[in-house]
């Protein structure tokens, strides 16, 4: 299948090396248009993802030379943003997938879309929060202190543990525990002034706790992670009490705002009280947070000052995140990276063929770039 021109006029001439853009149209035309049960990459998007995967598996020096060659090809296809992404990949991000708005609803029914980063040609699936089965929009957003530097000391301790963990854990397990603990740290910056913020913080702590308990690490390393998690929980309480103290001073200085400030203080104080009771219930429950749903419902029902979700909304919230936690355990603890029984993708020969032809297109292109680099002495 001749999809691209891989002929060079001169060893040092890349101008004759051009990507046949019609190749993408030919590949995509083989997929039946308007299929209602399928969400898939276009061949162009898959081609770029393939190049990204290849580039991220190279050393920094090799990757820089590879991107230099792509730049010299003068292809409009490789815009500046894409080339910069290849040249200097972020180390704390997963692959990103953008779905067109009209396909969004269909995409959400296709099962979890997970991403990873390539480290020494090993794909590490990263956990970055409860997004495995799609975002769930509750009416009350989280309220944060807004200063990420407040948790720098916690992040520093996590970085030290992450390095130490590699002595015992695989890179995959190290990425999992680091991601779970990082989500817990981010949650610790949120004020507990709503039913959702109370639930969400304790959910992220629950995920971190399960990762510590279930990943194959020594008792000593587990203890260090548990100590850090306890410090994270304590930090959130201190953050809120310090803010209450500051607001009380502000109320004295600006008495004309005393009513609004007073309501904020009441909500934060009540949130702390509810959280203390909830965590006590969680510690006595065999099923952790999800064994304390009825108790949480009762606490919220009698709350007077925090922003509350309805009983039905709280039930939906528990059900949604219960499924998320199950997916976390399946993918990151059990390492079952296939779709579960309710998410099995239907076999589609046309999609399989389009994927194979896109792979072939990518391989031809990478081979041609590699040959060019060898001819110019840049390989």
VOBA-1610 file (N, C-alpha, C; in pm, whole numbers, padded with zeros to 5 digits, always signed):
BEGIN
Unk+00085-00119+00000Unk+00000+00000+00000Unk+00089+00124+00000Unk+00081+00203-00105Unk+00165+00322-00119Unk+00089+00443-00068Unk+00115+00480+00055Unk+00039+00590+00114Unk+00120+00717+00128Unk+00252+00705+00134Unk+00335+00825+00146Unk+00455+00815+00055Unk+00508+00929+00018Unk+00626+00935-00065Unk+00749+00933+00025Unk+00830+00832+00013Unk+00948+00822+00099Unk+01077+00834+00018Unk+01071+00903-00098Unk+01187+00918-00184Unk+01263+01045-00150Unk+01395+01036-00146Unk+01479+01153-00120Unk+01557+01187-00247Unk+01560+01315-00285Unk+01640+01358-00398Unk+01788+01357-00362Unk+01820+01398-00242Unk+01958+01402-00195Unk+01961+01349-00052Unk+02076+01301-00010Unk+02085+01252+00129Unk+02044+01357+00230Unk+02078+01484+00204Unk+02049+01588+00302Unk+01925+01668+00267Unk+01845+01618+00173Unk+01730+01693+00126Unk+01602+01630+00179Unk+01528+01702+00258Unk+01403+01649+00313Unk+01282+01706+00241Unk+01304+01798+00145Unk+01191+01863+00080Unk+01106+01766+00002Unk+01168+01663-00054Unk+01093+01567-00135Unk+01016+01468-00049Unk+01042+01469+00081Unk+00970+01378+00170Unk+00841+01446+00213Unk+00731+01403+00161Unk+00603+01466+00190Unk+00502+01362+00234Unk+00415+01404+00323Unk+00309+01316+00370Unk+00189+01331+00276Unk+00144+01223+00222Unk+00028+01226+00133Unk-00098+01239+00216Unk-00151+01360+00223Unk-00267+01385+00309Unk-00390+01307+00266Unk-00395+01268+00138Unk-00510+01189+00093Unk-00515+01052+00159Unk-00402+01012+00215Unk-00400+00881+00281Unk-00500+00876+00396Unk-00511+00985+00471Unk-00606+00988+00583Unk-00749+00976+00533Unk-00779+01049+00424Unk-00914+01043+00369Unk-00947+00901+00321Unk-00849+00836+00258Unk-00873+00700+00208Unk-00898+00603+00323Unk-00821+00620+00430Unk-00840+00531+00545Unk-00976+00554+00610Unk-01008+00681+00634Unk-01134+00712+00703Unk-01256+00678+00620Unk-01243+00681+00488Unk-01358+00652+00403Unk-01401+00506+00412Unk-01313+00422+00465Unk-01346+00280+00476Unk-01433+00251+00598Unk-01447+00350+00684Unk-01532+00334+00802Unk-01672+00385+00768Unk-01770+00304+00792Unk-01907+00340+00759Unk-01946+00470+00827Unk-01995+00565+00751Unk-02032+00696+00805Unk-02159+00686+00888Unk-02163+00768+00992Unk-02285+00781+01072Unk-02316+00667+01163Unk-02219+00585+01198Unk-02247+00474+01289Unk-02277+00528+01428Unk-02389+00489+01483Unk-02433+00546+01611Unk-02370+00478+01732Unk-02308+00362+01713Unk-02259+00287+01828Unk-02107+00286+01835Unk-02042+00377+01762Unk-01896+00375+01757Unk-01838+00514+01773Unk-01742+00526+01862Unk-01662+00648+01874Unk-01518+00605+01852Unk-01448+00669+01759Unk-01314+00624+01726Unk-01226+00743+01690Unk-01094+00719+01692Unk-00999+00819+01645Unk-01011+00832+01495Unk-00995+00952+01442Unk-00970+00966+01300Unk-00829+00913+01275Unk-00799+00874+01152Unk-00666+00822+01122Unk-00560+00930+01146Unk-00594+01056+01121Unk-00499+01165+01144Unk-00465+01177+01293Unk-00570+01168+01378Unk-00545+01175+01522Unk-00464+01055+01569Unk-00495+00935+01515Unk-00421+00815+01554Unk-00276+00824+01509Unk-00253+00881+01391Unk-00117+00899+01339Unk-00036+00987+01434Unk-00094+01097+01478Unk-00024+01187+01571Unk+00001+01119+01705Unk-00096+01043+01752Unk-00078+00972+01878Unk+00033+00869+01866Unk+00041+00803+01750Unk+00148+00705+01727Unk+00285+00773+01730Unk+00296+00889+01663Unk+00423+00961+01664Unk+00460+01004+01806Unk+00357+01047+01881Unk+00381+01088+02020Unk+00433+00971+02102Unk+00368+00856+02088Unk+00409+00738+02163Unk+00554+00700+02129Unk+00587+00705+02000Unk+00724+00673+01958Unk+00823+00774+02016Unk+00791+00903+02004Unk+00884+01008+02050Unk+00905+01001+02200Unk+00799+00972+02276Unk+00812+00969+02422Unk+00892+00849+02470Unk+00913+00751+02383Unk+00994+00636+02419Unk+01142+00657+02392Unk+01179+00772+02332Unk+01318+00801+02301Unk+01384+00873+02418Unk+01515+00871+02420Unk+01588+00952+02517Unk+01569+01099+02481Unk+01604+01187+02572Unk+01588+01331+02545Unk+01666+01373+02421Unk+01787+01322+02407Unk+01871+01359+02291Unk+01812+01305+02162Unk+01774+01177+02162Unk+01716+01117+02042Unk+01585+01184+02003Unk+01505+01218+02105Unk+01376+01282+02077Unk+01396+01419+02014Unk+01495+01495+02064Unk+01523+01628+02009Unk+01562+01618+01862Unk+01646+01519+01826Unk+01687+01501+01687Unk+01567+01460+01601Unk+01483+01376+01654Unk+01364+01330+01580Unk+01272+01449+01551Unk+01249+01534+01650Unk+01162+01650+01630Unk+01227+01749+01534Unk+01359+01764+01540Unk+01429+01851+01446Unk+01402+01806+01302Unk+01405+01675+01280Unk+01379+01622+01146Unk+01236+01650+01104Unk+01141+01634+01197Unk+01001+01664+01164Unk+00985+01812+01127Unk+01055+01898+01199Unk+01049+02041+01169Unk+01102+02070+01028Unk+01209+02003+00990Unk+01269+02027+00859Unk+01182+01976+00745Unk+01088+01886+00776Unk+00999+01837+00671Unk+00903+01945+00624Unk+00889+02051+00704Unk+00807+02166+00666Unk+00663+02127+00638Unk+00614+02026+00709Unk+00475+01983+00694Unk+00384+02073+00778Unk+00280+02128+00716Unk+00182+02206+00792Unk+00113+02118+00896Unk+00112+01990+00868Unk+00049+01893+00958Unk+00109+01900+01097Unk+00241+01929+01104Unk+00309+01936+01233Unk+00315+02082+01278Unk+00209+02127+01345Unk+00208+02266+01391Unk+00303+02283+01508Unk+00333+02409+01537Unk+00434+02441+01639Unk+00399+02383+01776Unk+00270+02387+01812Unk+00227+02337+01942Unk+00252+02187+01954Unk+00222+02113+01846Unk+00240+01968+01848Unk+00388+01934+01859Unk+00472+02002+01782Unk+00615+01975+01786Unk+00675+02007+01922Unk+00627+02115+01985Unk+00677+02150+02118Unk+00635+02046+02221Unk+00514+01992+02204Unk+00465+01885+02292Unk+00556+01763+02283Unk+00599+01729+02159Unk+00689+01616+02140Unk+00827+01644+02197Unk+00875+01767+02176Unk+01010+01801+02218Unk+01024+01806+02370Unk+00923+01859+02436Unk+00932+01879+02580Unk+00806+01827+02647Unk+00787+01694+02650Unk+00663+01637+02704Unk+00651+01662+02854Unk+00532+01697+02901Unk+00513+01715+03046Unk+00526+01581+03116Unk+00587+01581+03233Unk+00611+01455+03305Unk+00498+01421+03401Unk+00403+01514+03420Unk+00296+01489+03515Unk+00159+01487+03449Unk+00157+01463+03318Unk+00031+01464+03246Unk+00011+01328+03181Unk-00115+01291+03161Unk-00148+01172+03084Unk-00184+01216+02943Unk-00189+01119+02851Unk-00234+01152+02718Unk-00373+01214+02725Unk-00400+01308+02638Unk-00528+01376+02641Unk-00610+01340+02517Unk-00738+01320+02537Unk-00828+01289+02428Unk-00940+01391+02428Unk-00959+01458+02314Unk-01067+01554+02301Unk-01174+01494+02213Unk-01298+01497+02260Unk-01410+01442+02187Unk-01499+01555+02141Unk-01538+01553+02015Unk-01626+01657+01963Unk-01756+01658+02044Unk-01815+01778+02066Unk-01934+01788+02152Unk-02047+01695+02110Unk-02068+01680+01979Unk-02180+01597+01934Unk-02156+01449+01961Unk-02028+01413+01989Unk-01998+01273+02019Unk-01980+01249+02168Unk-01991+01355+02248Unk-01957+01345+02390Unk-02043+01241+02460Unk-02176+01246+02436Unk-02265+01152+02503Unk-02234+01009+02463Unk-02205+00988+02334Unk-02171+00854+02288Unk-02039+00808+02346Unk-01944+00899+02356Unk-01813+00862+02409Unk-01823+00815+02553Unk-01911+00879+02631Unk-01923+00844+02772Unk-01979+00705+02791Unk-02047+00653+02688Unk-02103+00520+02697Unk-02008+00412+02647Unk-01888+00454+02606Unk-01794+00358+02548Unk-01696+00302+02651Unk-01715+00339+02778Unk-01626+00286+02880Unk-01514+00382+02914Unk-01429+00344+03007Unk-01324+00434+03054Unk-01218+00460+02947Unk-01173+00584+02940Unk-01062+00619+02851Unk-00945+00653+02941Unk-00848+00567+02945Unk-00734+00590+03033Unk-00614+00633+02951Unk-00521+00701+03014Unk-00403+00748+02942Unk-00278+00702+03012Unk-00167+00729+02950Unk-00042+00690+03011Unk+00073+00771+02957Unk+00186+00755+03016Unk+00307+00817+02965Unk+00409+00708+02939Unk+00492+00728+02838Unk+00594+00628+02805Unk+00723+00662+02877Unk+00771+00570+02958Unk+00899+00588+03029Unk+00988+00472+02989Unk+01097+00504+02918Unk+01186+00400+02867Unk+01107+00294+02790Unk+01016+00341+02706Unk+00933+00257+02620Unk+00838+00166+02697Unk+00817+00195+02823Unk+00718+00122+02904Unk+00603+00217+02932Unk+00483+00177+02892Unk+00367+00263+02913Unk+00321+00250+03058Unk+00318+00362+03127Unk+00274+00365+03266Unk+00136+00429+03271Unk+00037+00353+03314Unk-00097+00407+03325Unk-00106+00487+03454Unk-00138+00615+03442Unk-00135+00703+03557Unk-00274+00731+03613Unk-00281+00736+03745Unk-00406+00772+03812Unk-00401+00919+03847Unk-00500+00994+03803Unk-00500+01138+03830Unk-00635+01186+03881Unk-00705+01100+03954Unk-00830+01144+04013Unk-00948+01061+03963Unk-01065+01085+04018Unk-01182+01001+03988Unk-01247+01036+03855Unk-01180+01003+03744Unk-01236+01033+03613Unk-01247+00909+03526Unk-01241+00792+03587Unk-01236+00669+03509Unk-01365+00643+03433Unk-01479+00681+03488Unk-01605+00655+03419Unk-01673+00786+03384Unk-01596+00892+03364Unk-01652+01020+03323Unk-01672+01113+03440Unk-01675+01240+03411Unk-01698+01340+03515Unk-01845+01339+03557Unk-01869+01363+03683Unk-02005+01373+03734Unk-02022+01515+03786Unk-02123+01584+03736Unk-02140+01725+03772Unk-02242+01739+03885Unk-02192+01771+04004Unk-02280+01803+04115Unk-02294+01954+04122Unk-02403+01998+04180Unk-02435+02141+04169Unk-02344+02229+04251Unk-02273+02172+04346Unk-02189+02255+04432Unk-02041+02228+04404Unk-01971+02328+04356Unk-01829+02312+04326Unk-01747+02314+04455Unk-01625+02268+04444Unk-01536+02271+04559Unk-01486+02412+04584Unk-01469+02444+04710Unk-01416+02575+04749Unk-01275+02554+04801Unk-01177+02617+04735Unk-01038+02592+04767Unk-00971+02714+04828Unk-00863+02688+04901Unk-00784+02799+04956Unk-00714+02875+04845Unk-00698+02809+04730Unk-00644+02876+04613Unk-00493+02889+04609Unk-00422+02845+04711Unk-00277+02861+04712Unk-00211+02723+04713Unk-00164+02681+04598Unk-00106+02548+04584Unk+00021+02534+04667Unk+00089+02648+04693Unk+00215+02642+04766Unk+00196+02605+04913Unk+00074+02613+04962Unk+00049+02575+05101Unk+00080+02427+05126Unk+00073+02347+05020Unk+00099+02204+05036Unk+00234+02163+04980Unk+00322+02260+04959Unk+00456+02227+04906Unk+00530+02128+04996Unk+00514+02144+05128Unk+00586+02054+05218Unk+00534+01911+05206Unk+00404+01896+05180Unk+00348+01762+05161Unk+00393+01703+05028Unk+00394+01786+04924Unk+00439+01739+04793Unk+00585+01699+04799Unk+00665+01774+04874Unk+00807+01739+04889Unk+00825+01604+04954Unk+00747+01577+05059Unk+00756+01446+05125Unk+00710+01334+05032Unk+00607+01363+04950Unk+00561+01263+04855Unk+00668+01234+04750Unk+00738+01336+04704Unk+00845+01316+04606Unk+00955+01226+04664Unk+00988+01248+04791Unk+01090+01164+04855Unk+01044+01019+04864Unk+00917+01001+04900Unk+00864+00865+04909Unk+00855+00799+04771Unk+00822+00879+04669Unk+00812+00825+04534Unk+00946+00767+04488Unk+01055+00838+04520Unk+01188+00787+04485Unk+01220+00661+04563Unk+01185+00661+04690Unk+01211+00544+04774Unk+01128+00424+04731Unk+01005+00451+04685Unk+00914+00342+04647Unk+00967+00262+04529Unk+01045+00327+04441Unk+01098+00255+04324Unk+01194+00144+04362Unk+01244+00148+04486Unk+01331+00040+04532Unk+01252-00088+04556Unk+01119-00074+04576Unk+01036-00191+04606Unk+00931-00217+04499Unk+00875-00110+04442Unk+00759-00123+04354Unk+00797-00114+04207Unk+00713-00172+04123Unk+00728-00150+03979Unk+00695-00005+03948Unk+00734+00041+03832Unk+00703+00179+03796Unk+00553+00203+03790Unk+00480+00100+03745Unk+00334+00113+03740Unk+00277+00134+03880Unk+00317+00050+03976Unk+00264+00062+04111Unk+00310+00193+04177Unk+00432+00234+04148Unk+00480+00361+04203Unk+00400+00477+04148Unk+00366+00473+04018Unk+00285+00579+03958Unk+00145+00581+04019Unk+00092+00463+04050Unk-00042+00453+04107Unk-00048+00515+04247Unk+00046+00476+04334Unk+00043+00528+04471Unk+00074+00677+04471Unk+00163+00721+04383Unk+00195+00864+04376Unk+00074+00944+04329Unk+00004+00893+04228Unk-00115+00963+04180Unk-00225+00970+04284Unk-00246+00860+04357Unk-00349+00858+04460Unk-00316+00954+04574Unk-00191+00956+04616Unk-00151+01046+04724Unk-00156+01191+04678Unk-00121+01215+04553Unk-00127+01352+04501Unk-00270+01402+04498Unk-00365+01317+04461Unk-00507+01357+04464Unk-00551+01389+04607Unk-00501+01312+04704Unk-00533+01340+04844Unk-00478+01475+04887Unk-00357+01507+04843Unk-00297+01637+04877Unk-00379+01750+04817Unk-00421+01733+04691Unk-00502+01838+04627Unk-00635+01856+04699Unk-00694+01747+04745Unk-00821+01758+04819Unk-00803+01828+04953Unk-00684+01814+05012Unk-00661+01875+05144Unk-00663+02027+05139Unk-00656+02084+05020Unk-00660+02230+05008Unk-00802+02283+04999Unk-00901+02195+05003Unk-01040+02237+04989Unk-01107+02258+05124Unk-01190+02362+05133Unk-01267+02388+05253Unk-01385+02292+05261Unk-01416+02245+05379Unk-01525+02150+05400Unk-01651+02226+05436Unk-01710+02293+05337Unk-01827+02376+05364Unk-01949+02334+05283Unk-01947+02211+05229Unk-02061+02159+05154Unk-02062+02007+05166Unk-02177+01947+05137Unk-02184+01801+05144Unk-02090+01737+05043Unk-02077+01799+04925Unk-01989+01742+04824Unk-01842+01753+04864Unk-01800+01869+04917Unk-01660+01884+04956Unk-01625+01787+05069Unk-01718+01763+05160Unk-01694+01665+05267Unk-01678+01525+05210Unk-01767+01490+05116Unk-01758+01357+05056Unk-01630+01343+04974Unk-01602+01443+04889Unk-01492+01432+04793Unk-01357+01418+04863Unk-01335+01495+04970Unk-01209+01484+05042Unk-01193+01343+05099Unk-01297+01293+05160Unk-01289+01160+05220Unk-01281+01050+05115Unk-01337+01075+04997Unk-01322+00978+04888Unk-01175+00968+04844Unk-01112+01083+04824Unk-00972+01081+04781Unk-00882+01019+04888Unk-00915+01042+05015Unk-00838+00977+05122Unk-00862+00825+05120Unk-00984+00785+05087Unk-01018+00642+05080Unk-00938+00574+04969Unk-00929+00638+04852Unk-00853+00581+04740Unk-00707+00564+04779Unk-00649+00668+04840Unk-00509+00660+04883Unk-00491+00549+04986Unk-00584+00538+05079Unk-00576+00436+05183Unk-00580+00295+05123Unk-00667+00275+05023Unk-00676+00143+04960Unk-00550+00111+04880Unk-00494+00214+04815Unk-00370+00192+04740Unk-00258+00149+04833Unk-00249+00216+04948Unk-00145+00180+05046Unk-00165+00037+05095Unk-00289+00002+05124Unk-00318-00130+05181Unk-00297-00243+05081Unk-00327-00219+04951Unk-00333-00329+04855Unk-00211-00343+04767Unk-00132-00236+04750Unk-00014-00249+04665Unk+00095-00329+04737Unk+00177-00404+04663Unk+00275-00495+04725Unk+00400-00423+04776Unk+00386-00356+04889Unk+00500-00287+04947Unk+00526-00337+05089Unk+00643-00311+05138Unk+00680-00359+05272Unk+00601-00286+05379Unk+00596-00345+05497Unk+00524-00282+05609Unk+00585-00146+05642Unk+00717-00135+05630Unk+00782-00008+05660Unk+00741+00102+05565Unk+00732+00069+05435Unk+00691+00169+05336Unk+00544+00203+05352Unk+00462+00103+05383Unk+00320+00129+05409Unk+00305+00227+05525Unk+00384+00208+05629Unk+00375+00296+05745Unk+00412+00439+05708Unk+00513+00455+05624Unk+00553+00590+05583Unk+00442+00658+05502Unk+00379+00582+05412Unk+00269+00639+05334Unk+00149+00670+05423Unk+00120+00581+05518Unk+00008+00607+05610Unk+00035+00730+05697Unk+00159+00747+05739Unk+00193+00866+05817Unk+00173+00993+05735Unk+00212+00988+05607Unk+00193+01103+05521Unk+00044+01131+05500Unk-00035+01026+05483Unk-00180+01045+05465Unk-00241+01107+05589Unk-00198+01065+05707Unk-00247+01126+05831Unk-00208+01273+05838Unk-00088+01304+05791Unk-00044+01443+05790Unk-00127+01526+05692Unk-00164+01464+05580Unk-00248+01533+05481Unk-00384+01566+05542Unk-00444+01470+05611Unk-00574+01492+05676Unk-00563+01604+05780Unk-00457+01598+05860Unk-00440+01699+05965Unk-00420+01838+05904Unk-00349+01843+05793Unk-00325+01971+05728Unk-00457+02038+05691Unk-00552+01960+05638Unk-00679+02019+05597Unk-00751+02081+05716Unk-00751+02012+05830Unk-00814+02067+05949Unk-00748+02196+05993Unk-00615+02199+05992Unk-00542+02320+06034Unk-00565+02434+05935Unk-00569+02401+05805Unk-00596+02502+05704Unk-00728+02574+05731Unk-00828+02494+05765Unk-00962+02551+05786Unk-00967+02629+05916Unk-00910+02576+06023Unk-00913+02649+06151Unk-00835+02780+06141Unk-00724+02778+06069Unk-00648+02902+06049Unk-00730+03004+05971Unk-00803+02956+05872Unk-00887+03047+05793Unk-00999+03105+05879Unk-01057+03023+05966Unk-01162+03072+06056Unk-01106+03183+06144Unk-00986+03162+06200Unk-00923+03264+06283Unk-00904+03395+06206Unk-00859+03383+06082Unk-00840+03503+06000Unk-00971+03573+05971Unk-01076+03495+05948Unk-01207+03555+05920Unk-01265+03624+06043Unk-01237+03569+06162Unk-01285+03633+06285Unk-01218+03768+06305Unk-01089+03775+06272Unk-01019+03904+06280Unk-01076+04001+06177Unk-01103+03949+06059Unk-01158+04034+05953Unk-01296+04086+05991Unk-01374+04004+06060Unk-01509+04046+06100Unk-01502+04163+06198Unk-01399+04164+06284Unk-01383+04275+06378Unk-01338+04402+06307Unk-01255+04386+06204Unk-01205+04504+06131Unk-01308+04561+06036Unk-01396+04473+05985Unk-01496+04517+05888Unk-01635+04473+05936Unk-01686+04538+06039Unk-01814+04495+06096Unk-01930+04501+05999Unk-01921+04585+05895Unk-02032+04593+05799Unk-02041+04466+05713Unk-01939+04379+05718Unk-01944+04251+05648Unk-01962+04135+05746Unk-01995+04167+05868Unk-01997+04064+05973Unk-02099+03953+05944Unk-02212+03987+05884Unk-02314+03885+05860Unk-02264+03781+05760Unk-02206+03827+05648Unk-02156+03734+05545Unk-02039+03652+05597Unk-01947+03719+05669Unk-01831+03648+05723Unk-01875+03548+05828Unk-01973+03589+05909Unk-02022+03500+06014Unk-02083+03373+05957Unk-02155+03384+05845Unk-02214+03266+05782Unk-02105+03172+05729Unk-02000+03231+05674Unk-01890+03148+05625Unk-01824+03073+05740Unk-01803+03142+05852Unk-01740+03078+05968Unk-01828+02964+06020Unk-01958+02989+06029Unk-02050+02886+06077Unk-02045+02762+05989Unk-02040+02782+05857Unk-02036+02669+05764Unk-01906+02590+05780Unk-01794+02661+05795Unk-01666+02593+05810Unk-01657+02517+05943Unk-01708+02578+06048Unk-01706+02510+06179Unk-01794+02386+06176Unk-01911+02397+06114Unk-02000+02282+06104Unk-01937+02173+06017Unk-01870+02215+05908Unk-01804+02118+05822Unk-01697+02040+05895Unk-01620+02110+05978Unk-01517+02041+06058Unk-01580+01942+06155Unk-01689+01982+06217Unk-01756+01894+06314Unk-01811+01770+06245Unk-01875+01790+06128Unk-01930+01677+06053Unk-01817+01585+06008Unk-01707+01644+05962Unk-01597+01564+05911Unk-01536+01478+06022Unk-01526+01533+06142Unk-01472+01455+06253Unk-01560+01334+06282Unk-01693+01357+06281Unk-01786+01246+06307Unk-01782+01144+06193Unk-01774+01194+06069Unk-01772+01105+05953Unk-01647+01018+05955Unk-01532+01077+05983Unk-01408+01000+05983Unk-01408+00895+06095Unk-01471+00928+06207Unk-01483+00830+06314Unk-01568+00712+06269Unk-01678+00742+06197Unk-01764+00636+06144Unk-01691+00552+06040Unk-01615+00617+05954Unk-01540+00547+05851Unk-01440+00450+05913Unk-01372+00494+06019Unk-01271+00410+06084Unk-01332+00286+06147Unk-01462+00291+06179Unk-01530+00177+06241Unk-01609+00094+06140Unk-01599+00130+06011Unk-01675+00060+05908Unk-01586-00036+05832Unk-01636-00158+05808Unk-01558-00256+05732Unk-01541-00211+05586Unk-01635-00133+05535Unk-01632-00089+05396Unk-01587+00056+05381Unk-01522+00109+05484Unk-01470+00244+05474Unk-01579+00348+05450Unk-01550+00444+05363Unk-01643+00552+05334Unk-01777+00499+05286Unk-01776+00396+05202Unk-01900+00348+05143Unk-01983+00264+05239Unk-01927+00231+05353Unk-02006+00168+05457Unk-02070+00269+05550Unk-02041+00397+05528Unk-02093+00503+05615Unk-02193+00592+05543Unk-02252+00541+05433Unk-02344+00624+05354Unk-02465+00669+05435Unk-02530+00577+05506Unk-02650+00614+05584Unk-02615+00716+05692Unk-02500+00697+05755Unk-02458+00791+05859Unk-02431+00929+05799Unk-02367+00932+05682Unk-02341+01058+05614Unk-02472+01127+05577Unk-02567+01050+05527Unk-02699+01107+05493Unk-02762+01174+05615Unk-02752+01108+05731Unk-02809+01164+05853Unk-02739+01292+05896Unk-02606+01294+05885Unk-02532+01414+05922Unk-02571+01533+05834Unk-02586+01508+05706Unk-02620+01616+05613Unk-02764+01661+05633Unk-02852+01569+05664Unk-02994+01603+05682Unk-03013+01705+05794Unk-02935+01694+05900Unk-02951+01783+06015Unk-02853+01900+06016Unk-02774+01912+05908Unk-02681+02024+05899Unk-02757+02155+05877Unk-02709+02263+05936Unk-02779+02392+05928Unk-02705+02495+05845Unk-02574+02483+05832Unk-02498+02593+05774Unk-02422+02558+05645Unk-02384+02433+05627Unk-02312+02398+05505Unk-02409+02394+05387Unk-02353+02394+05267Unk-02434+02381+05146Unk-02461+02233+05124Unk-02589+02200+05111Unk-02627+02059+05114Unk-02683+02013+04980Unk-02648+01890+04944Unk-02715+01821+04834Unk-02837+01750+04890Unk-02931+01717+04802Unk-03048+01642+04845Unk-03010+01497+04873Unk-03100+01426+04937Unk-03074+01285+04968Unk-03052+01204+04841Unk-03133+01232+04737Unk-03117+01160+04610Unk-02983+01193+04545Unk-02943+01319+04551Unk-02814+01357+04493Unk-02698+01289+04565Unk-02710+01280+04697Unk-02604+01213+04773Unk-02599+01064+04739Unk-02715+01001+04721Unk-02717+00860+04681Unk-02652+00842+04545Unk-02685+00931+04450Unk-02622+00924+04318Unk-02471+00943+04328Unk-02430+01034+04415Unk-02289+01062+04434Unk-02216+00938+04486Unk-02273+00873+04588Unk-02213+00752+04642Unk-02206+00642+04537Unk-02314+00625+04460Unk-02316+00520+04358Unk-02211+00546+04251Unk-02200+00671+04210Unk-02104+00706+04105Unk-01960+00679+04151Unk-01927+00727+04268Unk-01789+00713+04315Unk-01760+00572+04365Unk-01863+00499+04404Unk-01843+00358+04439Unk-01797+00281+04314Unk-01860+00312+04199Unk-01818+00249+04074Unk-01678+00295+04035Unk-01648+00423+04059Unk-01514+00473+04031Unk-01408+00397+04111Unk-01437+00375+04239Unk-01340+00305+04324Unk-01322+00161+04277Unk-01430+00098+04233Unk-01420-00036+04179Unk-01332-00039+04054Unk-01348+00061+03968Unk-01265+00071+03849Unk-01119+00098+03884Unk-01097+00181+03986Unk-00960+00207+04031Unk-00892+00077+04072Unk-00961-00002+04152Unk-00904-00128+04198Unk-00881-00225+04083Unk-00977-00230+03989Unk-00964-00322+03876Unk-00844-00286+03788Unk-00832-00156+03757Unk-00729-00113+03663Unk-00592-00099+03728Unk-00588-00033+03845Unk-00458+00004+03901Unk-00405-00095+04004Unk-00493-00168+04071Unk-00447-00266+04169Unk-00440-00405+04105Unk-00549-00447+04041Unk-00552-00579+03978Unk-00486-00578+03841Unk-00469-00456+03783Unk-00405-00439+03651Unk-00482-00512+03542Unk-00612-00507+03551Unk-00698-00559+03444Unk-00730-00440+03355Unk-00651-00423+03248Unk-00664-00303+03166Unk-00759-00320+03049Unk-00830-00432+03046Unk-00932-00447+02944Unk-01061-00382+02989Unk-01160-00379+02901Unk-01291-00327+02939Unk-01361-00430+03024Unk-01446-00383+03117Unk-01520-00479+03197Unk-01636-00534+03116Unk-01709-00628+03173Unk-01811-00701+03097Unk-01919-00609+03041Unk-01946-00499+03107Unk-02051-00408+03060Unk-02000-00307+02959Unk-01869-00312+02933Unk-01809-00212+02845Unk-01734-00275+02728Unk-01760-00403+02700Unk-01687-00470+02593Unk-01717-00405+02458Unk-01611-00366+02389Unk-01627-00304+02259Unk-01663-00410+02155Unk-01751-00374+02063Unk-01788-00465+01957Unk-01677-00471+01853Unk-01650-00592+01806Unk-01549-00607+01700Unk-01601-00545+01572Unk-01520-00464+01507Unk-01559-00397+01385Unk-01444-00411+01286Unk-01459-00497+01184Unk-01350-00518+01088Unk-01303-00389+01022Unk-01396-00297+00994Unk-01358-00172+00928Unk-01267-00089+01018Unk-01300-00083+01147Unk-01216-00008+01241Unk-01080-00075+01257Unk-01081-00208+01262Unk-00955-00281+01274Unk-00865-00254+01154Unk-00925-00252+01034Unk-00847-00227+00913Unk-00792-00085+00913Unk-00876+00012+00953Unk-00832+00151+00957Unk-00717+00168+01054Unk-00725+00099+01168Unk-00618+00107+01267Unk-00489+00048+01210Unk-00500-00069+01146Unk-00381-00134+01091Unk-00316-00048+00983Unk-00396+00012+00896Unk-00340+00095+00790Unk-00276+00222+00846Unk-00336+00277+00953Unk-00275+00394+01016Unk-00142+00358+01081Unk-00136+00240+01141Unk-00011+00193+01198Unk+00096+00178+01090Unk+00055+00122+00976Unk+00149+00104+00866Unk+00198+00239+00814Unk+00105+00334+00804Unk+00141+00469+00761Unk+00244+00530+00857Unk+00221+00514+00986Unk+00314+00567+01086Unk+00451+00501+01076Unk+00452+00370+01060Unk+00579+00298+01052Unk+00660+00341+00932Unk+00592+00360+00816Unk+00661+00407+00696Unk+00723+00545+00722Unk+00645+00630+00785Unk+00691+00767+00806Unk+00810+00770+00902Unk+00800+00697+01010Unk+00911+00694+01107Unk+01036+00635+01043Unk+01018+00530+00962Unk+01133+00469+00893Unk+01200+00570+00801Unk+01119+00648+00729Unk+01174+00747+00637Unk+01248+00857+00713Unk+01190+00902+00823Unk+01257+01004+00906Unk+01390+00950+00961Unk+01387+00824+01005Unk+01508+00764+01061Unk+01616+00751+00952Unk+01574+00715+00830Unk+01669+00706+00721Unk+01730+00842+00688Unk+01646+00944+00690Unk+01694+01081+00665Unk+01797+01120+00770Unk+01767+01092+00896Unk+01859+01127+01004Unk+01991+01053+00989Unk+01987+00927+00945Unk+02110+00851+00925Unk+02191+00908+00810Unk+02123+00950+00702Unk+02192+01006+00585Unk+02258+01140+00615Unk+02196+01214+00708Unk+02252+01346+00739Unk+02346+01341+00858Unk+02364+01223+00915Unk+02454+01209+01029Unk+02398+01261+01159Unk+02264+01279+01165Unk+02204+01331+01287Unk+02144+01222+01373Unk+02148+01100+01324Unk+02088+00990+01401Unk+02176+00954+01521
//
